[in-house]
Amino acid sequence: MMIEPSAWLLALLGGVLIGVAATLFLAVTGRVAGISGLLRATVFETGLRLHPALLFVAGLLIAGVLGRWLLPSFFGVAPAPPLSLRMLGGLFLVGVGATLANGCTSGHGICGLSRLSKRSLVAIGVFMLAGALVVSAMSALA
């Protein structure tokens, strides 16, 4: 399978933007840009004021909407799947896992590994192993 030049350029640009955003967020707020922690802060810490976590999460949502609007062919035209009990269960389990791991893949993978955190290295190894096991199990059931 060949990857089109535009696909790897967009992936490279996306990676650079994520790295720059995480670095700037850490420099400005002193907080790691892990999405589960930022989402938790958005829900439980913001109150009625503008909070850096709220702005960061809002920026993620706005960027996704703008990307879909500006590059519809890149994002595809398939409608979002309907919300199901299975999906809600998965969301709940991801939230529990992120809480138990003290962070999510973005916090540990992007921010933790770049700071040479041993805890993040272990967490990413566990995330990847768990993902591989779930995919194998789901493939066997299909």
C-alpha positions in Angstrom: 0.0 0.0 0.0 1.5 3.3 -1.1 0.9 6.4 1.0 0.2 9.5 -1.0 2.7 12.4 -0.5 -0.1 14.6 0.7 -1.1 12.1 3.4 2.4 11.9 5.0 2.8 15.6 4.7 -0.5 16.2 6.5 0.5 13.6 9.2 3.9 15.3 9.6 2.2 18.7 9.9 -0.3 17.3 12.4 2.5 15.9 14.5 4.4 19.2 14.5 1.2 21.1 15.5 0.5 18.7 18.3 4.1 19.0 19.6 4.0 22.8 19.4 0.6 23.0 21.1 1.7 20.7 23.9 5.0 22.6 24.4 3.2 26.0 24.4 0.5 24.8 26.8 3.2 23.5 29.2 5.2 26.7 28.9 2.2 29.0 29.4 0.3 27.1 32.1 2.8 24.8 33.7 0.4 21.9 33.0 0.8 18.9 30.8 -1.5 18.8 27.8 -3.0 15.4 28.5 -6.5 15.4 27.2 -8.1 13.3 30.0 -6.6 15.7 32.6 -7.7 18.7 30.6 -11.2 17.3 30.2 -11.4 16.6 33.9 -10.3 20.2 34.6 -12.8 21.5 32.1 -15.7 19.6 33.8 -14.7 20.0 37.5 -12.4 23.1 37.8 -13.7 25.7 35.4 -16.7 27.0 37.2 -17.9 30.1 35.3 -14.5 31.4 34.2 -12.4 30.8 31.2 -9.9 28.2 32.2 -6.8 27.2 30.1 -8.1 23.6 30.0 -11.5 24.7 28.7 -9.8 26.8 26.0 -7.5 23.9 25.0 -10.4 21.4 24.7 -12.5 24.0 22.8 -9.6 24.5 20.5 -9.4 20.8 19.8 -13.1 20.7 18.9 -12.9 23.8 16.8 -9.9 22.4 14.9 -11.7 19.2 14.2 -14.8 21.1 12.8 -12.6 23.4 10.7 -10.6 20.5 9.4 -13.8 18.7 8.3 -15.1 21.9 6.7 -11.8 22.9 4.9 -10.7 19.4 3.9 -13.9 17.3 3.5 -12.3 14.8 1.1 -9.5 14.1 3.5 -12.0 13.4 6.4 -14.4 11.4 4.2 -18.1 11.8 3.9 -19.3 8.9 6.1 -21.7 10.1 8.8 -20.7 9.6 12.5 -22.0 6.2 13.9 -25.0 6.5 16.2 -24.3 6.5 19.9 -24.8 3.0 21.3 -24.6 1.2 24.6 -21.4 -0.5 23.4 -19.8 2.9 22.6 -20.9 4.3 25.9 -19.4 1.3 27.7 -16.1 1.8 25.8 -16.1 5.5 26.7 -16.6 4.6 30.4 -13.8 2.0 30.3 -11.4 4.5 28.6 -12.2 7.0 31.3 -11.6 4.4 34.1 -8.3 3.4 32.4 -7.1 6.9 32.1 -8.0 7.6 35.7 -6.1 4.4 36.9 -3.1 5.3 34.7 -3.1 8.9 35.9 -3.4 10.0 32.3 -4.3 9.0 28.8 -2.3 8.2 25.7 -1.8 11.8 24.8 -0.6 12.8 28.2 1.8 9.9 28.6 2.7 9.4 24.9 3.2 13.0 23.8 4.0 14.8 27.0 5.3 12.1 29.3 7.7 10.5 26.9 9.0 13.8 25.7 9.9 14.5 29.3 11.6 11.1 29.6 9.1 9.9 32.3 9.6 6.3 33.2 6.0 6.1 34.4 4.8 7.2 31.0 7.0 4.6 29.3 5.4 1.9 31.4 1.9 3.3 30.8 2.3 3.5 27.0 3.6 -0.1 27.0 0.5 -1.2 29.0 -1.8 0.8 26.7 -0.3 -0.8 23.5 -0.4 -4.3 25.0 -4.0 -3.9 26.1 -4.9 -2.5 22.7 -3.3 -5.4 20.9 -5.1 -7.9 23.1 -8.5 -6.3 22.6 -8.0 -6.2 18.8 -7.0 -9.8 18.8 -10.0 -10.8 21.0 -12.4 -8.8 18.9 -11.0 -10.3 15.6 -11.4 -13.8 17.0 -15.0 -13.0 18.0 -15.9 -11.6 14.5 
